[in-house]
Amino acid sequence: MNKPTKTEKLRAMENALASVRIEGLEPSGATKKRMRRYANGEITLQEARQATHEENIQIASAHTVR
C-alpha cells in the first residue's frame, strides 16, 4: 500500500473537519495544528491519533463531576 501524498492528506483533513463541523462541533486549535503537522509529514498518523486521544482524555476528565 502506498503512502498517501500531501494532497491526499490535506483532502482527508478537510473532509474530517467538515464532518465534525456538520455535527456542530469545532476541533481544538491543537487538533487542527496536529492535523496540519501530519499532512506536512512532520508526525505520523499514529502520533497524531495518540496525541488527540490523550487530549480528549484530558478534556473529559476536566468535565467529570467529582
C-alpha positions in Angstrom: 0.0 0.0 0.0 1.4 3.4 -1.0 1.8 6.2 1.5 -0.8 9.0 1.0 0.5 12.1 -0.7 0.4 15.5 1.0 -2.5 16.4 -1.3 -4.4 13.3 -0.2 -3.7 14.0 3.5 -4.9 17.6 3.1 -8.1 16.4 1.4 -8.7 13.9 4.2 -8.1 16.6 6.8 -10.6 18.9 5.1 -13.2 16.1 4.9 -12.7 15.2 8.6 -13.0 18.9 9.6 -16.2 19.2 7.5 -17.7 16.1 9.1 -17.0 17.3 12.6 -18.5 20.7 11.8 -21.6 19.2 10.3 -22.1 17.7 13.8 -22.0 21.2 15.2 -18.5 20.8 16.7 -15.2 22.6 16.2 -11.9 20.8 16.7 -9.5 22.5 19.1 -6.7 24.6 17.7 -4.2 21.9 18.9 -6.1 19.3 17.0 -6.1 21.3 13.8 -2.4 22.1 14.2 -1.7 18.4 14.7 -3.6 17.5 11.5 -1.5 20.0 9.6 1.7 18.6 11.0 0.6 15.1 9.9 -0.3 16.4 6.4 3.1 18.1 6.2 4.8 14.8 7.2 6.2 16.1 10.5 4.4 13.4 12.5 3.0 10.0 11.8 -0.7 9.2 11.7 -0.2 7.1 14.8 1.4 10.0 16.7 -1.4 12.3 15.7 -4.0 9.8 16.8 -2.3 9.2 20.1 -1.9 12.9 20.9 -5.6 13.5 20.0 -6.6 10.6 22.2 -4.6 12.0 25.1 -6.1 15.5 24.6 -9.6 14.0 24.6 -8.9 12.2 27.9 -7.7 15.4 29.5 -10.8 17.3 28.3 -13.1 14.5 29.5 -11.5 14.4 32.9 -11.8 18.2 33.3 -15.5 17.9 32.7 -16.1 15.0 35.0 -18.2 15.8 38.1 -16.4 14.8 41.2 
